[in-house]
């Protein structure tokens, strides 16, 4: 028969396990957080402006041969701007302004080398013979903004026209050949709101 000697390390480990009391899990109660809520609808009404640009036809200049000399090009079409004025109080004048950006193609820019001449235009309205307005001829370089017409009348529909024959673009002769384009911008201002 074999005698087993007690293993002191094993015996110490068993005693240690028996001496550590088993921890009893404690229960924690959490109440849900309730916040007050209140709902309302957010609404917005967007209405059309009573003073609008209805239609704008811009001048175009077509294709021209490079000559090496300064050229004066005439527009192929009229500058025509239709304005609708449905303001309640039409006693405040409105203004049309014109701006031309620089002419660029993919590789070149004409910078300030070009000049646009806009002759004096004419204002007509659907129901009026004698209108109250001020119009003047303008010469402008790229990035300049000039006033075309100021209107102080009480009609509803207007058309401002500068005939093609009165629209001239001066292009210097020392430019590179290219397909140049510029952005034309017409801006309509209600003078009372612009102040």
VOGU-3710 file (C-alpha; in Angstrom, 3 decimals, decimal comma):
1> xxxxxxxxxx> 0,000/0,000/0,000  1,160/3,311/-0,858  1,065/6,188/1,502  0,146/9,582/0,153  1,923/12,476/1,570  -0,136/15,557/1,808  0,990/18,163/-0,740  1,340/21,357/1,193  0,906/23,639/-1,831  -2,269/21,959/-2,982
11> xxxxxxxxxx> -3,650/21,982/0,537  -2,885/25,722/0,943  -4,659/26,486/-2,372  -7,760/24,545/-1,327  -7,871/26,319/1,986  -7,534/29,665/0,305  -10,445/28,884/-1,987  -12,575/27,843/0,923  -11,738/30,937/2,938  -12,767/33,426/0,221
21> xxxxxxxxxx> -16,451/33,904/0,660  -18,525/33,926/-2,443  -19,670/37,473/-3,179  -23,367/37,829/-3,268  -24,560/39,893/-6,263  -26,405/42,972/-5,140  -29,278/44,213/-7,261  -29,395/47,878/-8,257  -32,682/49,435/-9,294  -32,588/52,160/-11,933
31> xxxxxxxxxx> -35,671/54,208/-12,621  -36,092/55,401/-16,228  -35,476/59,096/-16,739  -38,581/60,784/-18,002  -38,341/64,241/-19,508  -41,157/66,486/-20,505  -41,754/66,945/-24,230  -43,718/69,488/-26,097  -44,153/69,471/-29,859  -45,144/72,315/-32,102
41> xxxxxxxxxx> -44,980/72,672/-35,860  -42,467/74,999/-37,423  -43,829/76,614/-40,539  -42,507/79,025/-43,108  -44,173/80,678/-46,072  -41,992/81,627/-49,011  -43,503/84,068/-51,468  -42,225/85,302/-54,794  -40,563/88,678/-54,881  -42,958/91,314/-56,187
51> xxxxxxxxxx> -40,179/92,828/-58,353  -38,669/90,320/-60,794  -36,545/89,896/-63,858  -38,867/87,875/-66,080  -36,688/87,342/-69,136  -33,237/88,548/-70,184  -31,721/88,224/-73,666  -28,023/89,096/-73,628  -25,877/90,372/-76,501  -23,700/87,913/-78,405
61> xxxxxxxxxx> -20,838/88,681/-80,785  -20,212/85,545/-82,847  -17,011/84,474/-84,579  -14,474/86,919/-86,058  -11,124/86,598/-87,821  -8,028/87,792/-85,951  -6,625/90,766/-87,893  -3,861/92,057/-85,615  -5,675/95,408/-85,427  -8,257/96,760/-82,991
71> xxxxxxxxxx> -11,738/95,581/-83,971  -15,143/96,987/-83,055  -17,691/94,183/-83,059  -21,446/94,799/-83,199  -23,796/92,543/-81,224  -25,777/89,966/-83,173  -28,891/90,569/-81,037  -30,573/93,166/-78,826  -30,126/93,382/-75,085  -33,687/92,868/-73,883
81> xxxxxxxxxx> -34,793/92,805/-70,249  -38,375/92,165/-69,106  -39,310/93,297/-65,589  -42,457/92,533/-63,613  -43,398/95,007/-60,854  -46,179/93,794/-58,553  -45,137/95,784/-55,504  -47,907/97,212/-53,362  -46,147/100,582/-53,149  -44,718/101,378/-56,578
91> xxxxxxxxxx> -43,564/104,860/-55,671  -40,008/103,619/-55,031  -37,866/103,545/-58,186  -36,089/100,432/-59,377  -32,755/100,162/-61,207  -31,214/97,798/-63,746  -27,434/97,386/-63,660  -25,154/95,504/-66,056  -21,786/93,868/-65,419  -19,374/92,036/-67,716
101> xxxxxxxxxx> -16,646/89,707/-66,435  -13,269/89,284/-68,113  -13,109/87,296/-71,351  -11,254/83,982/-70,978  -10,549/80,869/-72,997  -8,729/77,780/-71,713  -5,258/79,322/-71,969  -5,647/83,105/-72,203  -7,483/86,048/-70,728  -8,208/89,392/-72,323
111> xxxxxxxxxx> -8,143/91,070/-68,907  -8,962/94,769/-69,145  -8,161/94,939/-72,866  -11,784/94,960/-74,048  -14,426/97,655/-73,721  -18,185/97,300/-74,094  -20,321/100,228/-75,235  -24,035/99,996/-74,492  -26,084/102,666/-76,216  -29,092/104,332/-74,632
121> xxxxxxxxxx> -32,000/101,953/-74,349  -35,728/102,410/-74,497  -38,296/101,452/-71,874  -41,777/100,319/-72,868  -44,711/99,107/-70,775  -47,853/97,213/-71,665  -50,317/99,985/-70,807  -48,365/103,241/-70,842  -47,447/105,897/-73,387  -45,255/108,281/-71,360
131> xxxxxxxxxx> -43,043/106,531/-68,838  -40,894/108,131/-66,151  -37,343/106,767/-66,429  -33,697/107,753/-66,897  -31,506/105,847/-69,292  -28,008/106,637/-70,502  -25,351/105,135/-72,729  -22,535/103,362/-70,886  -18,960/102,307/-71,586  -17,543/99,689/-69,324
141> xxxxxxxxxx> -14,525/97,472/-68,878  -14,649/93,973/-67,435  -15,578/93,776/-63,731  -17,280/97,179/-63,813  -20,959/97,512/-62,999  -22,928/100,325/-64,629  -26,493/101,553/-64,292  -28,611/101,041/-67,417  -31,919/102,552/-66,356  -33,743/103,967/-63,332
151> xxxxxxxxxx> -37,526/103,641/-63,439  -40,012/105,595/-61,334  -43,367/104,625/-62,796  -46,439/102,660/-61,728  -46,870/100,024/-64,416  -46,825/96,246/-63,997  -44,851/94,919/-66,977  -41,814/96,607/-68,533  -39,374/95,884/-71,344  -36,006/97,618/-71,556
161> xxxxxxxxxx> -34,290/97,246/-74,942  -30,924/98,319/-76,314  -30,848/97,592/-80,073  -28,008/95,391/-81,339  -26,684/98,240/-83,513  -26,004/100,257/-80,314  -24,001/97,482/-78,600  -20,288/97,519/-79,536  -17,409/95,439/-78,188  -13,912/96,857/-78,794
171> xxxxxxxxxx> -11,236/94,142/-78,980  -7,545/95,111/-79,271  -5,432/93,625/-82,047  -2,608/92,232/-79,889  -4,569/89,248/-78,523  -4,179/85,504/-79,003  -6,643/83,569/-81,124  -9,099/81,609/-78,982  -12,688/80,906/-78,081  -13,267/83,598/-75,434
181> xxxxxxxxxx> -16,299/83,842/-73,185  -17,385/86,280/-70,471  -20,213/86,267/-67,972  -22,833/88,987/-68,323  -24,867/89,863/-65,230  -28,014/91,982/-65,066  -29,091/93,004/-61,562  -32,463/94,455/-60,587  -32,555/96,659/-57,473  -35,500/98,028/-55,556
191> xxxxx> -33,924/101,315/-54,443  -35,910/101,472/-51,175  -34,691/98,014/-50,122  -31,100/98,621/-51,241  -30,652/101,528/-48,773
//
